[in-house]
Amino acid sequence: MKSFRILMSAALLMLSACAHHQRVLPEIVSTVYSTYANPDAPVYHYAPVFLAHNHQASYNRIGQPSARYDDRGNEQIYIDSQNPTIFFLKKNFTTPKGRYTNLIYRVHFPKVPFSLIPFYLTAGKNVGLMVVITLDSQQRPVLVTTVHTCGCYLAIVPTSFLPRDAVPVKWREKPIRVYGEKLPWLLDYSKFQDPKLLIHLRPGVHRVMDIEIIGKKELQDFRRFKVIYADLKPARELEKIPLDSGYTSFYHRKGLLKGHVKGSVKPLESIFMSLISLDLFVGTDKVYGDHREFGNPFYTSLKPWNRNASDMWNFAAFLEFWGWQL
């Protein structure tokens, strides 16, 4: 146990070091990704808007998972940044206090480029991010959860609709620190008639560097925002990507990498983090699904004994594990 704590401390120091980011310069006009308007569908109404800093670099652009054959006839999965797509999944869950609905949004980027200064531990291809908006029985957003599709860099942020007795016991009204990033401790939806969730993405690593609520009309200010509209598609389409005259899955369906995104192994994370997590493919992006089908829990704690308890698929148990009392 003592040796594990030493390894964990070293890993956390490494993660903090890799989170030492260069200052992001403000942009006169920010590029944001948004879905098309559809006021009759909650999945459109609550869809987050993603602000991509340094959009000029192709690896900072949201794209569509795609497939092709390389020169040797091998299947190749890549992210087509010319066709931005946001994938969604709707999932209900219950707790002793009530019934809730998760609106789950998933986006992918071509890669995190290799970099020594700053050091990008998460360098690799086909990387992704998920944003989960939890609605209560009155269809009000009470929680916003952000996590990379490897299960890392988790943040759970309450909103002004969440009852005060639902926060963790040790909750503090201070910025949430997530390995070098500072996020707000509360998202106040009550100040806006037509609120939109704006997710700021750090260039290069695609970390969530800020979250804010803005009025929908603000996005129409062309002096501040350049809006790129992304298709909104069901997450099940990730398992049926067109390939020539047939289809292929975004995920490995068998073998050691079952349940992981094809082409998304992170060599640096495997080298530095696999020992403490007891997972050779730690950091590799994965399916958000039932581990009984995919054999791959979407765990959010590096401690091996918490692998199932921190699995985000069972959201009620996941919230309880992290101290939330919905």
Backbone torsions as a table, in degrees:
resi	resn	phi	psi	omega
1	MET	NA	-42.3	-179.8
2	LYS	-62.9	-43.8	179.7
3	SER	-63.5	-34.5	178.2
4	PHE	-65.3	-41.0	179.6
5	ARG	-63.1	-37.3	178.1
6	ILE	-64.4	-45.9	178.3
7	LEU	-62.6	-41.0	179.9
8	MET	-64.0	-42.6	178.8
9	SER	-61.4	-42.4	178.6
10	ALA	-63.6	-40.2	179.6
11	ALA	-65.6	-41.1	179.3
12	LEU	-64.8	-38.4	175.5
13	LEU	-62.1	-39.4	178.6
14	MET	-64.7	-43.1	179.3
15	LEU	-63.9	-38.8	178.1
16	SER	-65.5	-37.9	179.0
17	ALA	-65.2	-40.8	-178.0
18	CYS	-73.3	-15.3	177.7
19	ALA	-88.5	3.7	176.4
20	HIS	-77.2	92.1	-171.9
21	HIS	-96.1	153.8	171.4
22	GLN	-69.1	151.0	-179.1
23	ARG	-63.9	132.9	178.3
24	VAL	-88.9	117.2	-177.9
25	LEU	-74.6	139.7	178.2
26	PRO	-65.0	144.3	-180.0
27	GLU	-108.6	140.9	-179.4
28	ILE	-63.3	-46.0	176.7
29	VAL	-121.3	120.5	-178.3
30	SER	-93.5	139.2	177.3
31	THR	-90.2	125.7	-179.7
32	VAL	-125.9	149.7	174.7
33	TYR	-105.1	128.4	-179.8
34	SER	-136.8	156.4	174.8
35	THR	-85.9	165.7	174.8
36	TYR	-70.3	154.2	-178.4
37	ALA	-74.9	136.5	173.2
38	ASN	-155.7	83.5	-173.0
39	PRO	-62.5	-17.2	-177.5
40	ASP	-84.9	-9.0	-177.7
41	ALA	-117.7	115.6	-179.9
42	PRO	-55.0	-33.6	-177.6
43	VAL	-64.2	-28.4	173.8
44	TYR	-82.2	-43.2	-175.1
45	HIS	-59.7	-40.9	-176.4
46	TYR	-94.9	-1.0	-177.2
47	ALA	-57.2	130.5	179.5
48	PRO	-69.9	159.3	173.5
49	VAL	-107.4	132.4	-176.6
50	PHE	-106.8	123.2	178.2
51	LEU	-97.3	114.7	-175.8
52	ALA	-100.8	103.5	175.6
53	HIS	-69.7	147.7	-177.4
54	ASN	52.2	53.7	-178.8
55	HIS	-65.0	-16.4	-179.7
56	GLN	-61.1	-32.5	178.5
57	ALA	-79.4	126.5	-173.6
58	SER	-61.0	-29.6	-177.7
59	TYR	-72.8	-10.1	176.8
60	ASN	-93.3	4.4	-176.0
61	ARG	-99.1	139.4	173.7
62	ILE	-72.2	136.3	-177.2
63	GLY	-135.3	-167.7	179.8
64	GLN	-115.8	123.3	175.2
65	PRO	-57.1	127.4	-173.7
66	SER	-137.6	168.6	-177.4
67	ALA	-137.1	149.7	176.0
68	ARG	-158.8	172.0	173.5
69	TYR	-102.8	137.7	177.3
70	ASP	-82.0	-173.7	-175.8
71	ASP	-63.6	-21.3	-179.3
72	ARG	-96.8	3.7	179.2
73	GLY	83.3	13.4	178.5
74	ASN	-90.2	142.8	177.8
75	GLU	-65.7	137.9	180.0
76	GLN	-133.3	124.9	176.1
77	ILE	-98.3	134.0	179.4
78	TYR	-147.3	168.1	178.9
79	ILE	-106.3	117.2	-179.5
80	ASP	-84.9	101.1	-175.4
81	SER	-75.1	-3.4	176.7
82	GLN	-84.4	-11.4	-177.9
83	ASN	-129.5	79.1	-177.1
84	PRO	-63.8	135.8	-177.6
85	THR	-141.6	137.3	173.0
86	ILE	-113.7	126.8	-179.5
87	PHE	-100.9	147.0	-177.0
88	PHE	-134.2	156.2	176.3
89	LEU	-145.0	135.1	177.0
90	LYS	-109.3	129.0	-175.0
91	LYS	-144.0	127.7	179.0
92	ASN	-93.4	151.9	173.2
93	PHE	-152.5	160.4	-179.3
94	THR	-127.2	152.7	174.2
95	THR	-132.8	173.3	177.1
96	PRO	-58.7	-20.1	-177.1
97	LYS	-95.8	-13.7	-178.3
98	GLY	164.8	-173.0	179.6
99	ARG	-109.9	139.9	-176.1
100	TYR	-135.4	160.8	176.6
101	THR	-128.2	129.0	173.9
102	ASN	-98.2	127.5	169.2
103	LEU	-103.2	111.6	-171.3
104	ILE	-107.6	124.7	-178.5
105	TYR	-118.2	134.3	-175.4
106	ARG	-129.8	130.4	176.7
107	VAL	-129.4	156.0	179.4
108	HIS	-132.8	151.6	-179.2
109	PHE	-122.2	155.0	-179.0
110	PRO	-57.5	-39.1	-177.9
111	LYS	-175.2	166.0	159.2
112	VAL	-103.8	115.9	-175.1
113	PRO	-68.8	155.7	175.2
114	PHE	-70.2	132.8	179.7
115	SER	-152.5	137.4	176.5
116	LEU	-95.0	-38.7	178.9
117	ILE	-131.4	104.5	-5.5
118	PRO	-69.5	158.2	-177.0
119	PHE	-81.8	121.2	179.0
120	TYR	-102.1	94.9	178.5
121	LEU	-61.9	-30.2	-173.2
122	THR	-91.2	18.6	-179.6
123	ALA	-56.4	132.3	-179.1
124	GLY	165.6	177.0	-175.5
125	LYS	-104.7	163.1	172.9
126	ASN	58.4	39.5	-175.5
127	VAL	-81.7	156.4	-175.4
128	GLY	-146.1	171.3	-178.9
129	LEU	-141.6	142.4	175.7
130	MET	-120.6	142.9	172.2
131	VAL	-124.4	125.3	-179.2
132	VAL	-114.8	123.1	176.6
133	ILE	-108.2	117.9	-178.3
134	THR	-95.6	121.6	179.1
135	LEU	-102.8	141.6	175.2
136	ASP	-84.4	-173.1	-176.4
137	SER	-66.3	-15.9	176.8
138	GLN	-97.1	11.7	178.9
139	GLN	62.9	35.0	175.8
140	ARG	-106.5	137.7	178.7
141	PRO	-71.8	123.8	-178.9
142	VAL	-111.7	-23.8	178.0
143	LEU	-140.0	147.4	169.9
144	VAL	-124.9	120.9	-178.7
145	THR	-115.3	130.1	176.0
146	THR	-120.8	140.7	-178.8
147	VAL	-161.5	143.6	174.4
148	HIS	-73.2	156.4	-174.8
149	THR	-75.0	8.6	167.8
150	CYS	-95.3	-6.0	-177.6
151	GLY	91.7	5.0	-175.9
152	CYS	-101.4	167.0	177.6
153	TYR	57.5	47.0	-179.3
154	LEU	-71.7	138.4	171.6
155	ALA	-140.4	132.7	176.9
156	ILE	-119.6	117.3	-174.3
157	VAL	-118.2	124.0	178.0
158	PRO	-77.3	159.5	175.4
159	THR	-112.3	175.0	-179.7
160	SER	-67.0	-11.3	178.5
161	PHE	-89.7	-9.3	-177.1
162	LEU	-80.5	128.6	176.2
163	PRO	-59.0	143.8	-175.7
164	ARG	-63.1	-28.1	-178.0
165	ASP	-78.8	3.6	-179.2
166	ALA	-96.1	-10.0	-178.3
167	VAL	-79.4	158.0	178.1
168	PRO	-58.9	153.9	-176.6
169	VAL	-57.3	-41.0	-177.0
170	LYS	-92.6	19.1	-178.0
171	TRP	-65.8	137.3	178.6
172	ARG	-123.4	143.0	179.6
173	GLU	-82.3	64.5	179.5
174	LYS	-137.3	159.4	178.8
175	PRO	-52.5	139.6	178.7
176	ILE	-80.8	124.7	-179.4
177	ARG	-98.8	123.5	-179.2
178	VAL	-126.8	87.0	177.3
179	TYR	46.0	58.8	174.8
180	GLY	99.4	-17.8	177.5
181	GLU	-99.4	149.8	176.0
182	LYS	-119.4	119.3	-178.5
183	LEU	-114.4	156.3	-178.7
184	PRO	-66.5	148.1	-179.9
185	TRP	-84.4	-12.9	180.0
186	LEU	-148.8	138.8	175.1
187	LEU	-111.3	116.1	-174.3
188	ASP	-95.8	100.7	178.6
189	TYR	-79.5	-17.8	-170.1
190	SER	-71.2	-16.5	-176.0
191	LYS	-82.1	-7.6	-173.5
192	PHE	-125.4	137.9	178.4
193	GLN	-74.3	-37.0	179.9
194	ASP	-131.8	76.3	-172.4
195	PRO	-77.1	149.3	172.6
196	LYS	-129.9	140.1	178.2
197	LEU	-86.4	121.2	-178.0
198	LEU	-109.9	119.5	-178.8
199	ILE	-104.6	117.4	177.9
200	HIS	-87.5	126.6	-177.9
201	LEU	-106.2	127.5	177.4
202	ARG	-73.5	131.5	-178.4
203	PRO	-63.9	148.9	178.7
204	GLY	87.9	-61.7	-174.6
205	VAL	-99.1	-11.3	177.2
206	HIS	61.6	24.3	175.1
207	ARG	-69.4	150.4	173.5
208	VAL	-77.5	110.7	-176.2
209	MET	-100.8	-12.0	174.4
210	ASP	-167.7	154.4	175.1
211	ILE	-135.6	134.6	177.6
212	GLU	-148.1	161.3	174.3
213	ILE	-104.6	130.0	176.6
214	ILE	-129.6	163.9	174.8
215	GLY	-77.3	141.9	-177.9
216	LYS	-57.4	-35.1	-178.8
217	LYS	-65.0	-25.2	179.4
218	GLU	-61.9	-30.6	-180.0
219	LEU	-66.9	-16.6	180.0
220	GLN	-85.8	-0.5	178.2
221	ASP	-83.2	100.1	-176.1
222	PHE	-68.7	-11.9	176.4
223	ARG	-77.4	-17.9	-178.5
224	ARG	-110.8	-36.0	-171.7
225	PHE	-130.4	139.0	166.3
226	LYS	-108.0	115.6	-174.0
227	VAL	-95.8	126.4	171.9
228	ILE	-108.8	123.6	-177.2
229	TYR	-88.6	131.3	-178.8
230	ALA	-110.4	144.3	173.7
231	ASP	-67.4	145.9	174.9
232	LEU	-110.7	115.7	-174.0
233	LYS	-126.6	150.8	176.1
234	PRO	-61.8	142.5	-178.2
235	ALA	-62.3	-24.3	-180.0
236	ARG	-62.7	-20.8	179.1
237	GLU	-68.2	-16.5	176.4
238	LEU	-68.5	-16.6	178.3
239	GLU	-96.5	8.1	180.0
240	LYS	-145.9	65.9	-179.1
241	ILE	-85.5	128.0	180.0
242	PRO	-57.9	136.6	177.2
243	LEU	-145.1	106.5	-173.3
244	ASP	51.7	-120.5	-177.9
245	SER	-93.8	4.5	-178.3
246	GLY	-130.2	-151.1	-177.3
247	TYR	-139.7	160.9	173.1
248	THR	-144.8	164.8	179.6
249	SER	-95.1	150.5	174.2
250	PHE	-69.4	-19.6	-174.3
251	TYR	-115.0	152.0	170.3
252	HIS	-67.8	134.5	-177.7
253	ARG	-102.8	-6.1	178.6
254	LYS	-157.3	170.9	178.2
255	GLY	84.0	-171.1	-177.1
256	LEU	-60.7	-29.9	-176.5
257	LEU	-96.8	15.4	-179.4
258	LYS	-52.9	130.6	178.9
259	GLY	87.5	-4.3	177.9
260	HIS	-98.1	154.8	176.8
261	VAL	-67.9	133.9	178.7
262	LYS	-64.9	135.0	176.4
263	GLY	75.7	16.0	-173.7
264	SER	-113.1	16.4	177.4
265	VAL	-63.8	133.8	-179.5
266	LYS	-103.9	98.9	-173.7
267	PRO	-59.6	-38.4	-178.8
268	LEU	-69.5	-38.9	177.3
269	GLU	-67.4	-38.6	177.6
270	SER	-61.6	-38.7	-178.9
271	ILE	-69.0	-47.3	-170.9
272	PHE	-92.9	-23.0	-170.3
273	MET	-116.2	-11.5	-173.7
274	SER	-67.7	-31.2	-176.8
275	LEU	-67.4	-46.9	-176.8
276	ILE	-72.9	-26.7	-179.0
277	SER	-94.3	-11.5	-174.0
278	LEU	54.6	38.0	179.6
279	ASP	-137.7	109.3	-178.2
280	LEU	-60.3	-28.9	-176.5
281	PHE	-108.2	30.0	176.0
282	VAL	-57.5	137.8	-179.3
283	GLY	90.5	-14.9	177.6
284	THR	-75.4	132.8	-178.7
285	ASP	-65.7	152.4	-171.1
286	LYS	-144.9	172.8	176.0
287	VAL	-73.1	146.9	169.7
288	TYR	-98.4	97.3	-174.2
289	GLY	-162.7	-176.7	-177.7
290	ASP	-73.7	122.0	-177.5
291	HIS	-64.9	-20.0	177.7
292	ARG	-69.3	-24.9	176.7
293	GLU	-92.2	-42.0	-173.9
294	PHE	-99.9	-10.0	178.6
295	GLY	66.2	25.8	-171.6
296	ASN	-149.0	90.0	-178.8
297	PRO	-63.8	142.1	178.1
298	PHE	-86.0	69.1	-174.4
299	TYR	-77.8	149.8	-176.2
300	THR	-123.4	10.2	174.5
301	SER	-124.9	135.5	-178.6
302	LEU	-73.0	-19.2	-178.6
303	LYS	-69.0	122.4	-174.7
304	PRO	-56.5	-34.6	-177.8
305	TRP	-73.9	-9.1	177.4
306	ASN	-101.5	10.5	-172.1
307	ARG	-57.0	-46.1	-178.7
308	ASN	-82.9	-38.2	-178.6
309	ALA	-64.0	-30.7	-178.2
310	SER	-96.8	8.8	179.8
311	ASP	-64.8	121.4	-173.4
312	MET	-75.8	-13.0	179.9
313	TRP	-64.6	-43.7	173.7
314	ASN	-85.5	86.6	-166.5
315	PHE	-68.0	-36.0	179.0
316	ALA	-62.0	-47.1	179.1
317	ALA	-67.9	-35.7	177.4
318	PHE	-60.3	-46.8	179.3
319	LEU	-63.6	-41.8	179.0
320	GLU	-62.4	-40.7	179.6
321	PHE	-59.4	-39.9	-177.9
322	TRP	-89.3	7.8	170.8
323	GLY	94.5	2.7	179.7
324	TRP	-81.2	146.2	-171.6
325	GLN	-123.8	55.1	178.0
326	LEU	-71.4	NA	NA
